Amino acid sequence: MSTFTINALAGLALLLAATGLFFFATTRGTLIVRGLAGGRRSSESHVYPIYSRMGLIKLVDFQPIISAILLFQYHRLVSKIVAGLGSTNLKRKQVLITSCAFGNVIPRTVEAALGSGAEKVVIADIIRNELTHARGKLDAQYGRRIEYVEEDATAMHLEEGFADANIIFFLLHELPHDLKVKTLSEAGRMLAPGGKLYLGEFHKPAPFVLKCLSWSYFKVFEPLGLALWDSHDPVAILQEMGGWTVERQTFFFGNFQIVTATRH
Ligand SMILES: C[S@@+](CC[C@H](N)C(=O)[O-])C[C@H]1O[C@@H](n2cnc3c(N)ncnc32)[C@H](O)[C@@H]1O
């Protein structure tokens, strides 16, 4: 092996390690430190600094990075939600996006919702900086057709049943387990009868190797996400709750899922 190749491989390994360390420090690492520091659990204790500090939000929200984190399935997952919104008559209806997410999921779902006739899209997030950041992506094009509200997905204050669609993209796996259930319950409370919940999430993959890799990822970075594989499978939770018709489509050997749940 030439010196150039060795240096290039060493450089790549260093870059990957530094990236891993950065994400660990700005996600789970901070939660561990918060836990060790003690203090009462607040409604924002589980939120990673990459979602609360504006500098980090701007640094991380770069489409290729976000797509890579979702193993380049991001576009397909968002397209499934966009297709659902596109095939629904939302004339004079309202659409809710519960929690912001990086990448173009918000602009694409907003465009689909308004394109299907929705009169307004409400974006709710517990972190004000996330709402400000989302507004930056939307204001020029959509202005007053979007409302931004500081809201906790686990205890919403918006009017019950006001929305005909509710999009939750990769929030559940970051929440403590009791809050996963509350979030799904609140998602249903916000929907009108016949309204649809679109839920993007991780799912237990079928191939053994992918299962091992995915398990390792969760163990290191997002231990709260593993419960989606069994004890807190969102489809099982919704079915147990009752009042839903639930469909699930999985992607990339079962590693991701889009759940489409219709409120009765
Ligand atoms: C949807 S999740 C992560 C999505 C995914 N990792 C991404 O960004 O591509 C991150 C968002 O959820 C928000 N969030 C976390 N807990 C919340 C809660 N209880 N209520 C509302 N928003 C919440 C965070 O503020 C952040 O904007």
The ligand as a MOL file (V3000), in Angstrom:
LIG
                    3D

  0  0  0     0  0            999 V3000
M  V30 BEGIN CTAB
M  V30 COUNTS 27 29 0 0 0
M  V30 BEGIN ATOM
M  V30 1 C -38.2610 15.3500 15.1230 0
M  V30 2 S -36.9210 15.1520 16.1230 0 CHG=1
M  V30 3 C -35.6080 14.6090 15.1290 0
M  V30 4 C -35.7610 14.4670 13.7010 0
M  V30 5 C -34.5870 13.9630 12.9380 0
M  V30 6 N -33.5230 13.4360 13.7400 0
M  V30 7 C -34.1260 15.0680 12.0270 0
M  V30 8 O -34.0110 16.1970 12.4360 0
M  V30 9 O -33.9510 14.7900 10.8580 0 CHG=-1
M  V30 10 C -36.2610 16.6900 16.5500 0
M  V30 11 C -37.2400 17.7760 16.8250 0
M  V30 12 O -38.1910 17.3830 17.7820 0
M  V30 13 C -38.3830 18.4550 18.6850 0
M  V30 14 N -38.9470 17.9210 19.9160 0
M  V30 15 C -38.3670 17.1170 20.8090 0
M  V30 16 N -39.2080 16.8390 21.8220 0
M  V30 17 C -40.3750 17.4810 21.5500 0
M  V30 18 C -41.6220 17.5920 22.2110 0
M  V30 19 N -41.8580 16.9740 23.3600 0
M  V30 20 N -42.5710 18.3590 21.6440 0
M  V30 21 C -42.3540 18.9980 20.4810 0
M  V30 22 N -41.1930 18.9350 19.8120 0
M  V30 23 C -40.2110 18.1880 20.3360 0
M  V30 24 C -36.9950 19.0560 18.8250 0
M  V30 25 O -37.0500 20.3600 19.3510 0
M  V30 26 C -36.5410 19.0040 17.3770 0
M  V30 27 O -36.9690 20.1190 16.6660 0
M  V30 END ATOM
M  V30 BEGIN BOND
M  V30 1 1 1 2
M  V30 2 1 2 3
M  V30 3 1 2 10
M  V30 4 1 3 4
M  V30 5 1 4 5
M  V30 6 1 5 6
M  V30 7 1 5 7
M  V30 8 2 7 8
M  V30 9 1 7 9
M  V30 10 1 10 11
M  V30 11 1 11 12
M  V30 12 1 11 26
M  V30 13 1 12 13
M  V30 14 1 13 14
M  V30 15 1 13 24
M  V30 16 1 14 15
M  V30 17 1 14 23
M  V30 18 2 15 16
M  V30 19 1 16 17
M  V30 20 1 17 18
M  V30 21 2 17 23
M  V30 22 1 18 19
M  V30 23 2 18 20
M  V30 24 1 20 21
M  V30 25 2 21 22
M  V30 26 1 22 23
M  V30 27 1 24 25
M  V30 28 1 24 26
M  V30 29 1 26 27
M  V30 END BOND
M  V30 END CTAB
M  END
